[in-house]
Structure formats: structure tokens, C-alpha cells
Amino acid sequence: MRWLFRNVDSTHVELLTDSLRSRAAFGISDPQLASTLARLLASRGVTDPDAAEHFLTPALSHLHSPYLMTGMKAAVDRLDAAIERKEQILIYGDYDVDGTTAIVILKTAIELCGGSADFHVPHRIRDGYGMKDDVIERAADAGIRLIISVDTGIRAFAAADTAQRVGVDLIVTDHHLPGHDGPPRALAVLNPNQSGCEYPCKALCGAGVAFKLGQALMQRRLTQGDQSRLLTSFLKIVAIATIADAVPLTGENRVFAKLGLDGLRAPVNAGLKALLEVAQLASARPLNSGEVAFRIAPRLNAAGRMDVARDVIELFSVKDAARARELANRLDQLNSERQEQERRIMDAIGLRIEQEPALRDAYCMVIDGADWHRGVIGITATRVVERYGRPTLVISRDGDEAHGSGRSIPAFHLLNALESCAGMFTRYGGHAHAVGFSLPSSQVENLRAQMDSFARQHLTLEDFQAALAVDAELPLDQVTPELFQVLRRLEPFGVGNPEPVFVARSVCLKAPPRIMKERHVKLRLAAGNSSDLERLATPRCHPDSSTFRRRDEMGKSNNWRKSISFDALGWNLAERIQQAQLLPGDTLDIAFSLDQNEHPELGGLEISLRDFIAPSRNQQAAVEPEKSTATGI
């Protein structure tokens, strides 16, 4: 794995350092900690003091005016008129966590503003993705005159034409990329990615766009006090959707995520309480983005993947605590079933790749199987990309039809690749790094050849090499509880705001590696070599470093910090550690991030091991700057 050090402008670092020390809003007096935080901010594109203040202290006032989004006024005018005329409104959503939470957000906002809204969420297997003509026609027959799509519709040209034909006004709210023909003909289209839209945050998820429509409607119909209270409440659900959809946690998305995660400490909604309980996250402590992504989102997604996504809308709408627990437990069971289906498909894919050299060497892997569960092929594609480092399409063949999902690597625009062979598909859409599609089964082999050819024109072998972005060098004896508290100011971490990664040189392995659950490993590491370390201490995450016992106080050494050792957890690194044949006393170069063990008695700072180099065992890893030589903190 290559270690790529982030390159930052020293002028920006100096300016931010001075600001962090002088502005009361930041409260950082220590020059080294201020410089550390300044460097991390600059490497994430935050280069001036005002931007830093917005980044570190997100507030409700930082939300953009929804009317900056093209089409917003027309959408709110029509929605407001529907409420005044007591029209029934239909919200047309999608079956994933982004689509279902978008329904919850917009339906609740409409009802709080005095309106009435029903919803339609398609069944993944029976209905497939996207807006269908027959649903719109049935709605018109039932007297519906306003349909609002959420997290879908930006390429629904036929559905928009049907709505116009049957006398239904259609408002499209979506975040997926429009096609070359632009948006469909609708009364209003809300999508920050459409041509001509100057909305500042282009990376909203579908629920984020729905929230902006709800925000504008509440501004129209509610008092200022009610607006602030309700917007804060909505942000809990918006945060879950934003993190689950893996959009960049920068700009307005950072406001959503930060304030929403804070709000999840004290949930009021019965369904949300039950969901946190079943995910074993029901506590007063703040959640982090990883817990949402890996423990909350999969359970919400499981409904649409394995069965009926309506359960998610009911979960967040139900008032009865017993029914909420029943629904949450059902989602938990569906998630377990999803995991089993995923394992089955991954085993089959692993065998195929092992047996077929051509597939293993493809620049874009296109892997198909008969009757694979369509609800899990997307997440399976993610697993294949993580394991093999190549863009991947996973396809489930069902007779003459085939349905697929794709995931990509940073260097490859997957939607552009699909558009290069658009004639093969009965439908397709998505983003640069995630797509969905359907096509005749007879076209799968042609698709495999075309995707590999397109990928070979746009990728090199170097693009497949795993790389780790590193913020700076940081000796282990500079790792302190104070530093960890400063790093936490950057949370929540995610796309666009990665968790800080550091490199420490020549750290000493103090005990034999411990393998955990066959895949993971725990190491005991300390700064310096073994001769420096006669007595070890474990740092606790206490804000006052004076709680550490300084060996110079005992008259034994002036270099007391080198006596501190850390537990280092390496996820999925057991095989590599065993191959390296590490022994106590070995010195390593490590790439790591900082974490905290929450155990009430044994807790403290921990190293999260991302990668390592063991020179004494001839293990190699390329280490290079992005553009210039690395600079330590």
C-alpha cells in the first residue's frame, strides 16, 4: 500500500494557527495543538479563519436558504396551494434508506403544516427502481393531483409525460445526476446537480433535498420558533440518511451530520428509540458517523433489500412503543438475513475469480449469477471493490432479464462507463462511483467486454494500487489525550472529511501479536526501542495530562513519554501480521488513527492500525508525498 502524504500550503497553516489561538470560539491556546488542527483543516480545504469557525462549530444558522435551489418557489407555491385546498398529496419514494427517510421527512413536514400526504415506495423485486406509469395512473384515478418524488425521478421522462397526460402536477426532488437530455418535464424539479442551479451544496442526498423542500414549506406556514424547533428535530433523520448515502460530510451536509448526531443522544421518536436499542446504541453519549453507517443504516436498508421498505416509514411514524420495538426487531432480523445472502454471493464470487484468470485480470469486473438476491448485489459489489480494488458490476440473472449494481474506485467514473454503452440497458442511472441498471440477460457478455474495454482506456495499473492518504508524521510520544480531544473537533468523519491518519516511525513492538477472531490483530506498541522502555504506562483519555506519572519525577528518566505504550488494533490485518513474523522488540513504521476504548475501567487511548512496514522482515510499502515531501506536525 502506498502512503500518500497530503500537501498543504504553509501560509494557510500559519494563518489558521494564529486564528485558532486568538479566537475565543476555538479555545485552543497550546501552539502545537493549534498547529496540528490548522494543518488538518487546511488539508481538508478549510483555509481561512471564518471557514474554520463554520467547520468546527456548525449551527442551524449555517443552513442555506432553500430558495437558492432552482425550482423551489414553484414547488412551495404548488404545495402550499394543495394544503390550502386540502388536496391529498402522494409522495413517491425509493426503497433504500435515503428514499425511505426522505418520505418520512417530507410527509411529516406536510402534516405539520396542515396538509395530508400518502406515500408509495416500490418493492425492489416486484417493481424495480424508478417511477412507474401505472402508479401515477392509479393515483390520478383516485383523485390525486399532486405527486412529489423523493430520491428518484431525475430521469423519469416517461413518468413525467404520463403525469402530464392524466392531469397530475409532478414535483421531482432528487440528487442523482441528470442525463444528457436534462431533467424531465415537470411542474418543478429540485436537484442541485441540474444545469443552471446555483445551490451552494451540490452533494445533498435525496433526503437532504426533501428536507430543503420541507424547510421552505415550514418557513411559509409556521412561526419562527416552531421552525427552529422542528428543523432541529428533523436533522436526526437527515443525518442518518446523509451518512448512510456516503455523500461528502462538508458544507451543509456537515451541519446536517453534526447537529443530527448530537440530537441522537436524546431521541424522542418511538421508532428511533427502538432502532437505537436494537442496534445497541441507546445511551446518552454522542454517536459517531461510523456507528450510523455500520449499525443503524444497514438495519434500515434491510427492509428495502429483503422485504418491504414500508416498514421503515411505519417505524418512524408509529407512536406505540411496543409496535416500534416489534418493527425494529423485524429490521434487525432482516439485516441478519441480508448478511447471510451477502456471504453466499461473496463465496460464489470468490470461487469464480479464483477459477477464471480473465475475470481476475479485468480492469472492470462484471460478475453475474443466476437468481442472486437483487437486494444485496449493491453491497456485494462494494465488498468486491474493497477486496480486489477494481470497479465492479454485480449482476443477478433472472431468466431473460438481468439486474445489476456497480461500485467503483476513485479514479473511475462508473456512470460515464455505463453511458458509453447505453443502448444495452433497459434502464440505468447513478453517480460516478455507484450505479444501478437492468438489461436483457443476453447482453451480459457484451457488457462485460465493453466495460473492460472502456476501463482499459481510462485506467492504468497504478490506479489499482491501494493508497492511504496520510496527514502527517506524528511520533507516538506526541500522542496525548489533549491531542485526541482536539481531533474530535473535526468529527463527524466521512467522505470529504476523513479521519486523520498519521505515520509514526520506528515504534517498538512490546509483546507478541494477538490474533482476534482469526482476521484481526492487537499489538502493544511504544515509542523508541526496547532498551528505552523498562517501565510501561497506559494513557487514559483524561483531559489533564498531569495524571500521567512522569518518570523524571521518580528520578529515572527525563524522557517519560517514551515509556507510554498503546494498544493498537488492526482490523483485517491478521494475515499480514502473521506473514511478517513479528517478534517482541521489532521496530515498525505504522500508519494509524486515534480511537478511544470506552470501557469504564480499561478504557483509554487506542491506536487504530491502518498499515505497517516491518523493514527487518523485508516487507515493503511505497511511501510518497502527493506533491511534495512530507511535513511532520
C-alpha positions as CSV (number, residue, x, y, z in Angstrom):
1,M,0.0,0.0,0.0
2,R,1.2,3.5,-0.9
3,W,1.2,6.1,1.8
4,L,0.4,9.5,0.2
5,F,1.1,12.5,2.4
6,R,-1.3,15.3,2.0
7,N,0.2,18.5,0.7
8,V,-0.8,21.8,2.4
9,D,0.1,25.4,2.0
10,S,2.2,26.5,5.0
11,T,0.8,30.1,4.7
12,H,-2.7,28.7,5.3
13,V,-1.5,26.7,8.2
14,E,0.2,29.7,9.8
15,L,-2.9,31.9,9.4
16,L,-5.2,29.2,10.8
17,T,-2.9,28.5,13.7
18,D,-2.9,32.2,14.8
19,S,-6.7,32.3,14.5
20,L,-7.2,29.1,16.5
21,R,-5.1,30.6,19.3
22,S,-6.6,34.0,19.3
23,R,-10.3,33.5,18.7
24,A,-12.3,32.7,21.8
25,A,-14.7,30.5,19.8
26,F,-11.9,27.9,19.3
27,G,-10.4,27.9,22.8
28,I,-7.1,26.4,21.8
29,S,-4.1,28.0,23.5
30,D,-1.4,25.3,23.0
31,P,0.6,26.3,19.9
32,Q,1.4,22.7,18.9
33,L,-2.2,21.6,19.2
34,A,-3.3,24.7,17.3
35,S,-0.8,24.0,14.5
36,T,-1.9,20.3,14.3
37,L,-5.5,21.3,13.9
38,A,-4.7,24.0,11.4
39,R,-2.8,21.6,9.2
40,L,-5.7,19.1,9.3
41,L,-8.2,21.8,8.4
42,A,-6.0,23.1,5.5
43,S,-5.6,19.6,4.1
44,R,-9.4,19.4,4.0
45,G,-9.8,22.6,2.1
46,V,-10.6,24.8,5.1
47,T,-8.1,27.6,4.5
48,D,-9.4,30.8,6.2
49,P,-10.5,31.6,9.8
50,D,-14.2,32.2,9.1
51,A,-14.5,28.9,7.2
52,A,-12.7,27.2,10.1
53,E,-15.2,28.6,12.6
54,H,-18.1,27.4,10.4
55,F,-16.4,24.0,10.1
56,L,-15.6,23.5,13.8
57,T,-18.9,25.0,15.2
58,P,-21.7,24.1,12.8
59,A,-25.0,25.8,13.7
60,L,-28.6,25.9,12.4
61,S,-28.0,29.4,11.1
62,H,-25.4,27.9,8.7
63,L,-28.2,26.2,6.7
64,H,-28.6,27.7,3.2
65,S,-31.8,29.4,2.1
66,P,-33.8,26.7,0.3
67,Y,-34.8,29.3,-2.2
68,L,-31.3,29.2,-3.6
69,M,-32.3,25.9,-5.3
70,T,-33.7,26.2,-8.8
71,G,-37.5,25.4,-8.8
72,M,-38.0,25.8,-5.1
73,K,-40.5,28.7,-5.3
74,A,-42.7,26.9,-7.8
75,A,-42.6,23.8,-5.7
76,V,-43.6,25.5,-2.5
77,D,-46.3,27.6,-4.2
78,R,-47.9,24.4,-5.5
79,L,-47.5,22.5,-2.2
80,D,-48.9,25.4,-0.2
81,A,-51.9,25.6,-2.6
82,A,-52.5,21.9,-2.1
83,I,-52.6,22.3,1.6
84,E,-54.9,25.3,1.4
85,R,-57.3,23.3,-0.9
86,K,-57.0,20.2,1.4
87,E,-55.8,18.1,-1.6
88,Q,-54.4,14.7,-0.9
89,I,-50.7,14.6,-1.8
90,L,-48.8,11.5,-2.9
91,I,-45.0,11.2,-2.1
92,Y,-43.3,8.7,-4.5
93,G,-40.1,7.4,-2.9
94,D,-37.4,4.8,-3.2
95,Y,-36.7,1.7,-1.2
96,D,-33.3,2.4,0.3
97,V,-32.5,4.3,3.5
98,D,-32.2,7.6,1.6
99,G,-35.5,7.2,-0.1
100,T,-37.5,6.0,2.9
101,T,-36.2,8.6,5.3
102,A,-36.9,11.3,2.6
103,I,-40.5,10.1,2.6
104,V,-40.6,10.4,6.4
105,I,-39.2,13.9,6.4
106,L,-41.4,15.3,3.7
107,K,-44.6,13.6,4.9
108,T,-44.1,14.8,8.4
109,A,-43.3,18.4,7.3
110,I,-46.5,18.5,5.1
111,E,-48.6,17.2,8.0
112,L,-47.1,19.6,10.5
113,C,-48.1,22.4,8.1
114,G,-51.7,21.3,7.9
115,G,-51.6,19.0,4.9
116,S,-52.3,15.4,4.2
117,A,-49.9,13.1,2.4
118,D,-49.8,9.4,1.5
119,F,-46.8,7.7,0.0
120,H,-45.8,5.0,-2.4
121,V,-42.5,3.1,-2.0
122,P,-41.8,0.4,-4.6
123,H,-40.9,-3.2,-3.9
124,R,-37.4,-3.7,-5.0
125,I,-38.0,-7.1,-6.7
126,R,-41.6,-6.7,-8.0
127,D,-41.4,-3.1,-9.0
128,G,-37.8,-2.3,-9.5
129,Y,-36.2,1.2,-9.3
130,G,-37.8,4.4,-10.5
131,M,-41.2,5.9,-11.1
132,K,-43.8,3.7,-12.9
133,D,-46.6,4.9,-15.2
134,D,-49.2,2.6,-13.6
135,V,-48.7,4.0,-10.2
136,I,-49.2,7.6,-11.5
137,E,-52.3,6.5,-13.4
138,R,-53.8,4.8,-10.3
139,A,-53.1,7.9,-8.3
140,A,-54.9,10.1,-10.8
141,D,-57.9,7.7,-10.8
142,A,-58.0,8.1,-7.0
143,G,-58.2,11.9,-7.3
144,I,-54.6,12.7,-6.6
145,R,-53.5,15.9,-8.4
146,L,-50.0,16.4,-6.9
147,I,-47.2,13.9,-6.7
148,I,-43.8,14.7,-5.3
149,S,-40.9,12.3,-5.9
150,V,-38.1,11.9,-3.4
151,D,-34.7,10.4,-4.2
152,T,-35.9,9.5,-7.6
153,G,-37.3,11.0,-10.8
154,I,-34.5,12.9,-12.4
155,R,-34.5,10.6,-15.4
156,A,-38.2,9.7,-15.3
157,F,-39.2,11.2,-18.6
158,A,-41.9,8.7,-19.4
159,A,-43.4,9.0,-15.9
160,A,-43.4,12.9,-16.2
161,D,-45.2,12.6,-19.6
162,T,-47.8,10.3,-18.0
163,A,-48.4,12.7,-15.2
164,Q,-49.0,15.5,-17.6
165,R,-51.3,13.3,-19.7
166,V,-53.5,12.3,-16.7
167,G,-53.6,15.8,-15.2
168,V,-51.3,15.3,-12.3
169,D,-48.8,18.0,-11.3
170,L,-45.4,16.4,-10.6
171,I,-42.6,17.9,-8.4
172,V,-39.3,16.0,-8.8
173,T,-36.9,16.1,-5.8
174,D,-33.7,14.1,-6.5
175,H,-30.0,14.2,-6.2
176,H,-28.8,11.7,-8.8
177,L,-27.1,13.1,-11.9
178,P,-29.3,14.2,-14.7
179,G,-28.9,12.6,-18.1
180,H,-27.7,14.4,-21.3
181,D,-31.2,15.4,-22.1
182,G,-31.6,17.4,-18.8
183,P,-34.4,17.0,-16.3
184,P,-37.9,15.6,-17.2
185,R,-40.8,17.9,-17.9
186,A,-42.4,18.5,-14.5
187,L,-44.0,21.4,-12.7
188,A,-40.8,21.8,-10.7
189,V,-37.5,19.9,-10.5
190,L,-35.4,20.3,-7.3
191,N,-31.9,18.9,-7.8
192,P,-28.8,20.9,-7.0
193,N,-27.0,19.0,-9.8
194,Q,-29.2,20.2,-12.6
195,S,-27.8,22.6,-15.1
196,G,-28.2,26.3,-14.0
197,C,-28.9,25.5,-10.3
198,E,-26.6,27.6,-8.1
199,Y,-27.4,26.0,-4.9
200,P,-24.1,26.0,-2.8
201,C,-24.1,22.4,-1.7
202,K,-24.2,20.1,-4.7
203,A,-23.7,16.9,-2.8
204,L,-27.0,16.7,-0.9
205,C,-28.5,13.2,-0.6
206,G,-32.1,12.6,-1.6
207,A,-33.4,13.1,2.0
208,G,-31.4,16.3,2.1
209,V,-33.2,17.7,-0.9
210,A,-36.5,16.6,0.5
211,F,-35.6,18.4,3.8
212,K,-34.9,21.6,1.9
213,L,-38.4,21.5,0.5
214,G,-39.8,20.8,3.9
215,Q,-37.7,23.7,5.3
216,A,-39.1,26.1,2.7
217,L,-42.7,24.9,3.4
218,M,-42.3,25.4,7.1
219,Q,-40.8,28.9,6.5
220,R,-44.0,29.7,4.6
221,R,-46.5,28.3,7.1
222,L,-45.0,28.1,10.6
223,T,-43.8,30.6,13.2
224,Q,-40.0,31.2,13.6
225,G,-40.0,29.5,16.9
226,D,-41.7,26.3,15.6
227,Q,-39.4,26.3,12.6
228,S,-36.2,26.2,14.7
229,R,-37.5,23.5,17.0
230,L,-38.8,21.3,14.1
231,L,-35.7,21.7,11.9
232,T,-33.5,20.6,14.8
233,S,-35.7,17.6,15.3
234,F,-35.7,16.7,11.5
235,L,-31.9,16.8,11.4
236,K,-31.7,13.5,13.4
237,I,-33.2,11.7,10.4
238,V,-31.4,13.8,7.8
239,A,-28.1,13.0,9.5
240,I,-28.8,9.2,9.3
241,A,-29.6,9.5,5.6
242,T,-26.7,11.8,4.8
243,I,-24.2,9.4,6.4
244,A,-25.8,6.3,5.0
245,D,-25.7,7.6,1.5
246,A,-22.0,8.3,1.8
247,V,-22.2,11.9,0.4
248,P,-19.4,14.3,1.4
249,L,-19.7,15.5,5.0
250,T,-18.7,19.0,4.1
251,G,-20.6,22.2,3.7
252,E,-24.3,21.9,4.6
253,N,-24.0,18.2,4.9
254,R,-21.6,18.7,7.8
255,V,-24.3,20.8,9.5
256,F,-26.8,18.0,9.0
257,A,-24.5,15.4,10.3
258,K,-23.0,17.2,13.3
259,L,-26.3,18.6,14.6
260,G,-28.2,15.4,13.9
261,L,-25.7,13.2,15.6
262,D,-25.8,15.5,18.6
263,G,-29.6,15.2,18.6
264,L,-29.5,11.4,18.6
265,R,-28.3,11.5,22.1
266,A,-31.8,12.2,23.2
267,P,-34.3,10.8,20.7
268,V,-38.0,11.4,21.2
269,N,-39.4,9.4,18.3
270,A,-40.5,6.0,19.5
271,G,-39.2,4.2,16.4
272,L,-35.9,6.0,16.6
273,K,-35.5,4.9,20.2
274,A,-36.3,1.3,19.4
275,L,-33.9,1.3,16.5
276,L,-31.0,2.6,18.7
277,E,-31.9,0.0,21.3
278,V,-31.8,-2.9,18.8
279,A,-28.5,-1.6,17.4
280,Q,-27.1,-1.4,21.0
281,L,-26.6,2.3,20.7
282,A,-29.1,3.5,23.3
283,S,-27.0,5.7,25.6
284,A,-26.6,9.4,26.4
285,R,-23.2,9.6,24.7
286,P,-22.9,11.2,21.2
287,L,-22.9,8.8,18.3
288,N,-20.3,8.9,15.6
289,S,-20.7,8.5,11.8
290,G,-19.3,5.0,11.8
291,E,-22.0,3.8,14.2
292,V,-24.7,5.3,12.0
293,A,-23.1,3.8,8.8
294,F,-22.4,0.3,10.1
295,R,-25.1,-0.3,12.8
296,I,-28.1,1.9,12.0
297,A,-28.1,2.3,8.2
298,P,-27.9,-1.5,7.4
299,R,-30.9,-2.2,9.5
300,L,-32.9,0.5,7.7
301,N,-31.7,-0.6,4.3
302,A,-32.5,-4.3,5.1
303,A,-36.2,-3.6,4.8
304,G,-35.9,-2.5,1.2
305,R,-33.3,-5.1,0.3
306,M,-35.0,-8.1,1.8
307,D,-38.7,-7.3,2.0
308,V,-41.0,-4.3,2.2
309,A,-39.5,-0.8,2.8
310,R,-42.8,0.5,4.1
311,D,-41.7,-0.9,7.5
312,V,-39.2,2.0,7.8
313,I,-41.8,4.6,7.2
314,E,-44.0,2.9,9.8
315,L,-41.1,2.6,12.3
316,F,-40.6,6.4,12.3
317,S,-44.4,7.2,12.2
318,V,-45.7,4.8,14.9
319,K,-46.4,6.2,18.4
320,D,-46.8,2.9,20.3
321,A,-43.5,1.9,21.9
322,A,-44.4,-1.9,21.7
323,R,-45.1,-1.7,18.0
324,A,-41.9,0.3,17.4
325,R,-39.9,-2.4,19.2
326,E,-41.6,-5.0,17.0
327,L,-40.7,-3.2,13.8
328,A,-37.1,-2.6,15.0
329,N,-36.7,-6.2,15.8
330,R,-38.0,-7.2,12.4
331,L,-35.5,-4.9,10.7
332,D,-32.8,-6.5,12.8
333,Q,-33.8,-10.0,11.7
334,L,-34.0,-8.8,8.0
335,N,-30.5,-7.5,8.4
336,S,-29.3,-10.9,9.6
337,E,-30.9,-12.5,6.5
338,R,-29.2,-9.9,4.3
339,Q,-25.8,-10.7,5.8
340,E,-26.4,-14.4,5.1
341,Q,-27.3,-13.8,1.5
342,E,-24.3,-11.5,1.1
343,R,-22.0,-14.2,2.4
344,R,-23.5,-16.7,0.0
345,I,-22.9,-14.5,-3.0
346,M,-19.4,-13.5,-1.9
347,D,-18.4,-17.1,-1.6
348,A,-19.6,-17.7,-5.2
349,I,-17.8,-14.6,-6.5
350,G,-14.6,-15.6,-4.7
351,L,-14.7,-19.0,-6.4
352,R,-15.4,-17.5,-9.8
353,I,-12.5,-15.1,-9.5
354,E,-10.2,-17.9,-8.4
355,Q,-11.2,-20.1,-11.3
356,E,-11.3,-17.5,-14.1
357,P,-8.0,-15.6,-14.7
358,A,-9.6,-13.4,-17.3
359,L,-12.1,-12.2,-14.7
360,R,-9.4,-11.7,-12.1
361,D,-7.4,-9.6,-14.5
362,A,-10.2,-7.5,-15.9
363,Y,-9.9,-3.7,-15.4
364,C,-13.6,-3.6,-14.6
365,M,-15.1,-6.8,-13.1
366,V,-18.5,-7.8,-14.4
367,I,-19.7,-10.8,-12.4
368,D,-23.1,-12.4,-12.9
369,G,-25.0,-15.2,-11.2
370,A,-28.4,-16.8,-11.6
371,D,-31.0,-15.7,-9.1
372,W,-28.7,-13.8,-6.8
373,H,-30.8,-11.8,-4.4
374,R,-31.2,-8.4,-6.0
375,G,-31.5,-6.7,-2.7
376,V,-27.8,-7.4,-1.8
377,I,-25.9,-7.2,-5.1
378,G,-25.1,-3.5,-4.5
379,I,-23.5,-4.1,-1.1
380,T,-21.8,-7.2,-2.6
381,A,-20.3,-5.0,-5.3
382,T,-18.9,-2.8,-2.5
383,R,-17.3,-5.8,-0.9
384,V,-15.7,-6.9,-4.2
385,V,-14.2,-3.4,-4.7
386,E,-12.8,-3.4,-1.2
387,R,-11.3,-6.8,-1.6
388,Y,-9.9,-6.6,-5.2
389,G,-9.6,-2.8,-5.7
390,R,-11.3,-2.8,-9.2
391,P,-14.5,-1.3,-10.4
392,T,-17.2,-3.9,-10.2
393,L,-20.7,-4.7,-11.6
394,V,-22.6,-7.5,-9.9
395,I,-25.5,-8.8,-11.9
396,S,-28.4,-11.1,-10.9
397,R,-29.8,-13.0,-13.9
398,D,-33.5,-13.9,-13.7
399,G,-34.5,-15.7,-16.9
400,D,-34.3,-13.3,-19.8
401,E,-33.8,-10.3,-17.5
402,A,-30.8,-9.2,-15.6
403,H,-30.4,-6.6,-12.9
404,G,-27.2,-5.1,-11.6
405,S,-25.5,-2.7,-9.3
406,G,-22.0,-1.3,-9.6
407,R,-19.4,0.3,-7.3
408,S,-16.2,2.0,-8.4
409,I,-12.7,3.2,-7.3
410,P,-11.8,6.9,-7.1
411,A,-10.1,7.0,-10.5
412,F,-13.1,5.6,-12.5
413,H,-16.4,7.4,-13.3
414,L,-18.8,4.4,-13.4
415,L,-21.8,6.3,-14.7
416,N,-19.8,7.6,-17.7
417,A,-18.8,4.0,-18.4
418,L,-22.4,2.9,-18.5
419,E,-23.3,5.8,-20.7
420,S,-20.7,4.5,-23.2
421,C,-22.9,1.5,-23.9
422,A,-26.3,3.0,-23.0
423,G,-28.1,1.1,-25.8
424,M,-27.6,-2.2,-23.9
425,F,-29.7,-1.1,-20.9
426,T,-33.5,-1.0,-20.4
427,R,-32.7,1.5,-17.6
428,Y,-29.6,2.8,-15.8
429,G,-28.6,5.7,-13.5
430,G,-26.5,6.7,-10.5
431,H,-23.3,8.5,-9.7
432,A,-19.6,8.5,-10.5
433,H,-19.0,5.7,-8.0
434,A,-22.4,3.9,-7.7
435,V,-24.8,2.8,-10.4
436,G,-27.9,0.6,-10.9
437,F,-29.2,-0.9,-14.1
438,S,-31.2,-3.6,-15.9
439,L,-30.7,-5.2,-19.2
440,P,-31.5,-8.4,-21.2
441,S,-29.6,-11.4,-19.9
442,S,-28.3,-11.9,-23.5
443,Q,-26.4,-8.6,-23.2
444,V,-24.3,-9.6,-20.1
445,E,-21.3,-10.9,-22.1
446,N,-21.4,-7.8,-24.4
447,L,-21.5,-5.6,-21.3
448,R,-18.5,-7.4,-19.8
449,A,-16.4,-6.8,-22.9
450,Q,-17.5,-3.2,-23.3
451,M,-16.9,-2.3,-19.7
452,D,-13.4,-3.9,-19.7
453,S,-12.5,-2.1,-22.9
454,F,-13.8,1.3,-21.6
455,A,-11.9,0.8,-18.3
456,R,-8.6,-0.1,-20.1
457,Q,-8.9,3.2,-21.9
458,H,-9.3,5.2,-18.7
459,L,-7.3,3.4,-16.1
460,T,-3.7,2.3,-15.5
461,L,-2.4,-0.5,-13.3
462,E,-1.3,2.2,-10.9
463,D,-4.9,3.1,-10.3
464,F,-5.5,-0.3,-8.8
465,Q,-2.8,0.1,-6.2
466,A,-4.2,0.6,-2.8
467,A,-3.3,4.0,-1.4
468,L,-3.6,5.5,2.1
469,A,-3.8,9.3,2.5
470,V,-1.7,10.4,5.4
471,D,-2.0,13.8,7.1
472,A,1.5,14.0,8.8
473,E,4.1,12.2,10.8
474,L,3.4,12.0,14.5
475,P,5.7,10.2,16.9
476,L,3.9,8.1,19.4
477,D,5.3,10.1,22.3
478,Q,3.3,13.1,21.0
479,V,0.0,11.2,21.2
480,T,-1.8,12.7,24.2
481,P,-5.4,12.9,25.5
482,E,-5.3,16.6,24.7
483,L,-4.4,15.8,21.0
484,F,-7.3,13.3,20.9
485,Q,-9.8,15.9,22.2
486,V,-8.6,18.4,19.5
487,L,-9.0,15.7,16.8
488,R,-12.6,15.1,17.9
489,R,-13.4,18.7,17.0
490,L,-13.2,17.5,13.3
491,E,-15.9,14.9,13.7
492,P,-18.1,13.7,12.2
493,F,-15.7,11.9,9.8
494,G,-16.7,10.5,6.4
495,V,-16.4,11.2,2.7
496,G,-14.7,14.6,2.2
497,N,-13.7,14.8,5.8
498,P,-11.7,11.6,6.5
499,E,-10.5,10.6,9.9
500,P,-6.9,11.9,10.4
501,V,-4.2,9.4,9.6
502,F,-0.6,9.7,10.9
503,V,2.7,7.9,10.5
504,A,5.0,7.0,13.3
505,R,8.5,5.7,12.6
506,S,10.4,3.1,14.5
507,V,7.8,2.2,17.0
508,C,8.6,-0.8,19.2
509,L,6.5,-4.0,19.4
510,K,6.4,-4.8,23.2
511,A,4.6,-8.2,23.1
512,P,3.7,-10.9,20.7
513,P,0.8,-10.1,18.4
514,R,-2.6,-11.3,19.5
515,I,-4.9,-12.6,16.8
516,M,-8.6,-11.9,17.4
517,K,-11.4,-13.7,15.6
518,E,-8.9,-15.0,13.0
519,R,-9.0,-11.8,11.0
520,H,-8.0,-9.0,13.4
521,V,-4.9,-8.3,15.5
522,K,-3.9,-6.5,18.6
523,L,-0.4,-5.2,19.1
524,R,1.3,-3.5,22.1
525,L,3.3,-0.5,20.7
526,A,5.5,2.2,22.2
527,A,7.8,4.9,21.0
528,G,11.6,4.2,20.9
529,N,13.3,0.9,21.1
530,S,13.0,-1.8,23.7
531,S,16.1,-0.6,25.7
532,D,14.3,2.7,26.3
533,L,11.3,1.1,27.9
534,E,11.9,-0.5,31.2
535,R,8.5,0.5,32.6
536,L,5.3,0.9,30.6
537,A,2.3,3.1,31.3
538,T,-1.0,3.2,29.5
539,P,-2.5,6.6,28.9
540,R,-6.1,7.3,29.8
541,C,-8.2,9.6,27.8
542,H,-8.2,12.3,30.6
543,P,-8.2,16.0,29.7
544,D,-5.4,16.6,32.1
545,S,-2.1,15.1,31.1
546,S,-0.8,15.7,34.6
547,T,-2.5,12.5,35.6
548,F,0.4,10.6,33.8
549,R,3.2,9.5,36.1
550,R,6.3,11.2,34.8
551,R,9.4,9.1,35.2
552,D,11.5,12.1,35.7
553,E,9.5,12.7,38.9
554,M,10.8,9.4,40.0
555,G,14.4,10.3,39.0
556,K,14.7,7.6,36.4
557,S,14.3,9.4,33.1
558,N,13.6,12.8,31.6
559,N,12.0,11.2,28.5
560,W,8.9,9.9,30.3
561,R,6.6,9.9,27.3
562,K,8.6,7.2,25.6
563,S,7.6,4.9,28.4
564,I,4.0,5.1,27.4
565,S,2.6,2.1,25.4
566,F,-0.6,1.8,23.4
567,D,-2.9,-1.0,22.4
568,A,-3.1,-1.0,18.6
569,L,-6.0,-2.7,16.9
570,G,-5.5,-3.8,13.3
571,W,-8.8,-4.7,11.6
572,N,-8.4,-7.4,8.9
573,L,-4.6,-7.3,9.3
574,A,-4.1,-10.7,11.0
575,E,-2.9,-12.5,7.9
576,R,-0.3,-9.8,7.1
577,I,0.9,-9.7,10.6
578,Q,1.4,-13.4,10.6
579,Q,3.3,-13.3,7.3
580,A,5.6,-10.6,8.7
581,Q,6.5,-13.0,11.6
582,L,6.8,-10.1,14.1
583,L,8.6,-10.6,17.4
584,P,8.7,-8.5,20.5
585,G,11.4,-5.9,20.2
586,D,10.9,-5.4,16.4
587,T,10.5,-1.9,15.2
588,L,7.8,-0.9,12.8
589,D,6.7,2.1,10.8
590,I,3.0,2.4,11.2
591,A,0.1,4.4,9.7
592,F,-2.6,4.9,12.3
593,S,-5.5,6.9,13.5
594,L,-6.6,7.5,17.1
595,D,-9.5,6.0,18.9
596,Q,-10.8,5.6,22.4
597,N,-11.8,2.5,24.3
598,E,-15.0,3.3,26.2
599,H,-14.5,0.6,28.8
600,P,-15.1,2.2,32.2
601,E,-12.1,0.6,33.8
602,L,-9.8,-0.4,31.0
603,G,-10.6,2.4,28.6
604,G,-8.2,4.9,27.2
605,L,-6.5,6.0,24.0
606,E,-6.0,3.3,21.4
607,I,-4.2,3.1,18.1
608,S,-6.2,2.1,15.1
609,L,-3.6,0.5,12.9
610,R,-4.2,1.2,9.2
611,D,-1.0,-0.2,7.7
612,F,2.6,-1.0,8.7
613,I,6.1,-1.5,7.4
614,A,8.4,-4.0,9.0
615,P,11.9,-3.3,7.5
616,S,13.5,-6.1,9.4
617,R,11.3,-8.6,7.6
618,N,11.8,-7.1,4.2
619,Q,8.1,-6.1,4.0
620,Q,7.8,-3.2,1.5
621,A,5.3,-0.5,1.1
622,A,5.7,2.6,-1.1
623,V,5.7,5.9,0.8
624,E,5.4,9.0,-1.2
625,P,4.0,12.6,-0.9
626,E,1.1,13.7,-3.1
627,K,3.2,16.5,-4.5
628,S,5.9,17.3,-2.1
629,T,7.9,16.0,0.9
630,A,6.0,15.1,4.0
631,T,6.0,17.6,6.9
632,G,5.6,16.4,10.5
633,I,3.3,18.0,13.0
